[in-house]
Amino acid sequence: MNKQAAGGAARLSPELIDESLPTPLYHQIFLVLRDRIREGAFPAGAILPGEQELTRLFDVSRITVKRAMNELAAHGFVTRHRGRGTVVTHNTGVPVVEGRFDTLFDALHRMGLVTEVKLLEAEDRAADEELAAEMALEPGAPVQRAVRLRSLEGDTFSYLVTHVPGAIAARYTLDDLKTQPMLELLRRAGAEAVEADQTMTAVAADPQIAVALKVSPGAPLLMIKRIMRAADGTAVQHILAYYRPERFRYHMRMVKKDEAGAGWGAADLA
């Protein structure tokens, strides 16, 4: 074991896993090792402890460790080499995308320019009751649903499910959708977004999103729901954005509203 791996190995012990939990032991070990890699205890290029050493550290069977290591490899965190060991390939030094409430549209535009997007799905459909209510559309109104995967420096960080009113989506092509930032497409379609309602919450990754983002099913994700509106108040886009929390963070600057102490609010928001 090299020096880079030594610090992380010292933090591995049987107390980190629990046989009474419904989660299999091999998956618990996978999660522990994944988190150690993500936090830099095992940096890119480091050699993980061998199966025999991990068996001793976690006090489990070797087959349990082997399954955990195979899962790490399947998710792209390591590569396994005969005679060399298990090498960490996940790079914790990749940039973290940062959005800000006080510069929301600049941040979104900047993300569209510096990240790569892959169009996974695109189809026309009728808005269901929930979507129609959130976008102030008639139930059954035509919308375009698109699913896109964003990456930064070759590593995925967000899974985006977008709905746009059909009349607006008809003004750009699928090729445009594959190559252009959504805010730019809306602007060119005469439906420029000037305000947004947004909510954030933590969710567990469902299997389809987990595969796309290269995380385990049930892994925590940051989900942002954003409804973009034009100057006249009409909704021009509804988006559900799922982010890997270690690749994305949101920043908010708060200021005191008045000298009377009437509360605090986000700065520079329309």
N, C-alpha and C positions, 0 to 999 in steps of 0.2 A: 504494500500500500504506500503511495507516495505521500509527500508532506501535505499536499493540497487536500487530500482525502482524510487526513488524520483527524482534523478538528471536527469534521462532520461525524466520523465514526464514533468519536467520544460522546456524542449526543444521542446515540442509538442505544435503546435498552428495552427490555420486556415491558416496562411500565408504559410505553407508548402505544401498546396494542391491548385489546381487551377481548378475551374469548367469549364473554357474555353478550357481546354486541351481535346483531344480526349480520353485520358486514363481515364477509369472509376474512380470515387472517391475512391471506396473501394480498387482498385489496387494501387492508389497513396498512400493511408494510409498504405497498406501492405508494399510498398517499403520504406516508411519512417520508419516504425517500424522495418523492416528487417535490414535497415542500422544502426539504433540505437543499435540493438542486435549485429550486426557484429562488431561495433566499441567499444562494451563493456559498453555502457550506461545501458543496461539491461543484466547483466552477467548471466551465467548458474545458474539456481536455483532461480533467481529473479521472483517475481510475477508482471506481467504486470498490469497496471491500468485496472480496470474493464470496461465493455462496457459502463456503464453510465458515468464514468469519461472520457473515450475517446470520447464519444459523445459530452461532454461539451468542451473538449480540442480542438477538430477539428471542432466543430460547424457543425456537420452532423447528419443524422438520425441514430438511433440505428441499423437498418438493414444494413446500410453501414458499420458500425463498425463490426457487426457480420460477414459479408462476408470477411472483411479484416482479422479478427482473424481466420476464418476458413481456409483462404489461408495460413496464417502463419503456422497453424497446418499441413496442407497438405504438406508443404515444409519442415517439420521437425524442424522448429525453436522453436515451443512451443508445449506443451500438455495442454489440457483443462480438468479441474477437477471440477465436481459439488461440490459446497461448499468450494472449496479451491481456485479457480481462475485459471488463465492462467499462467503456469509455463514455463520459458525459458529453453529450452533443448540444444540449440546451444551453443557449447563451443568455445569461441573466443581464448582460450589459446592453441588450438591445434597447432602443429608445422606448420610452413610455409616452403614449399620446395623452395630452392634457387638454381638457376642455374647460371653459370658464363660463359661468352664468353671465358675467358682465360683458363678455365679448362673444356671445354665443354664435352669431352668424359668421364672424371672422374665424372662429375656431373650426366650425363645420366646413367652411370653404377651404381653410388650410388643410384640414384632414383629407379633403377630396383631392388636393393637389399632391400631397406627399405620400399617400398610401395607394396601394394597388387594390383593385376591386375585381372580383370574379362574379359574373352573373350566373346563378345556379338555376333559377326558375323565372319565368315571366308568362303571365296569362291574363286574359280578360275574364272577369267574373262579375256576378251580381253582389252588391254589398249586403251582408247580413244585417240583422237588426242592431246588433251591438256596434258594428263599425259605422253604420248609417247614423246612429244616434250621436256618436262621438264626432263625426264629420259634418253633422247637420245636413245629411242627404236623405232622400227618400229611400226606404228599404227596397232593395232590388236594383238600385241605381247602378249603372255600369262603372266599374273601377278596374284599374290595372294593378295586379298584385305582382310584385317582383321580390325575389330573394337574392341577396348579394352577400358575398363573403369578402371582408376587407383584410388585407395583410400589410404588414410593415416590415421591410427588410426580409421578406420571405417567410415570416411567421404570422399566423392568423391572430387577429385580436378582436374582430367583431362580426356578428351574424345579424343581418339587417333584413327585416320584413317590411316592405313599403307598399302602401296603397295610395294611388293617385286617381282622382276622378277621370273617367274615360275620355271626356272631351279634352282634357289637358294632355293626357298620355298620347292621344292621337297626333299631337303636334311634334312628337319626336319619335325616332326609330329605335328598334332593339339594338342596333349597332351603337346608337348614341348612348343607350342605357348601359352598354358594356364598357364604354370608354370615358364618359363625361360625368362629372360630379352632379348629383341630383339637383342641388341648388341652382347650378348653371342651366340645367335643362328646364327647370321651372321658369327661370328668368327669360330664357329664349322663347319659351312657350307663351309668354305674356302673362304668367301667373307667379310673379316674383313674390317670395315669402318675406314678410316684414315683421312678423311677430310669431310667437310660438307659446303653446301651453305644454308644460313638461312635467312628468312625474318620474321618480326613480325608486327602484326597490331591488331587493336581492331575491333571486330565484335559483332553483336547482335546474341544471342543464338536462333537458330531455335527451333521449338517445340520438335523435337526428342532429340536434344542435351540438351535442357533445362530440360526435364524429367530425363535424365540420370544423370545430374550434380546437380539436385535438386535446380534449379534456375527458375525464371520466364521467359517465352518466351520473347525474346527481351532484356534480361539482358545483360550487357556488359561482354564480354569474351576477354581474350588475346589469339590470334591465332598465332601459330608459324608454318611456313612451312619450312621443313628441307629436303634437298636432300643429302643423305649420299653416299660417293663414296669410292671405294677401291683404292689401291695404283696405279692401272693402269688408274684411272680416270673414270671407269665405275660406273654407279649408281647402288647401291645395295639396297637402300631403299628410298621411298618417304613417308613422314609422314606429316599429318596435325594434330596438337595438339591444343586442345581447353582447356584453363585453367581458372578456377575461379580465378579472380585477387586477391582476399583476401587470397588465399591459395598458391600462387606462385609468385615469383618475380625473375627478371633477374638482374644480377650485371655485370657491365663492368668496368674494370680498364683501364684508358687512360694514355698514356705517350706521351711526345713530341718526334717527330721523329728524329730531329737533332737540332743542335745549331743554324742553319740558320733560324729556325722557319718555316720549310716547312709544318707544320701541325701537327695534333695529330692523333694517331692511337691506336687501341686496343692492349694491351700488351700481350705477350706470345702466339700469334696466329701463326700457321704455315702458 
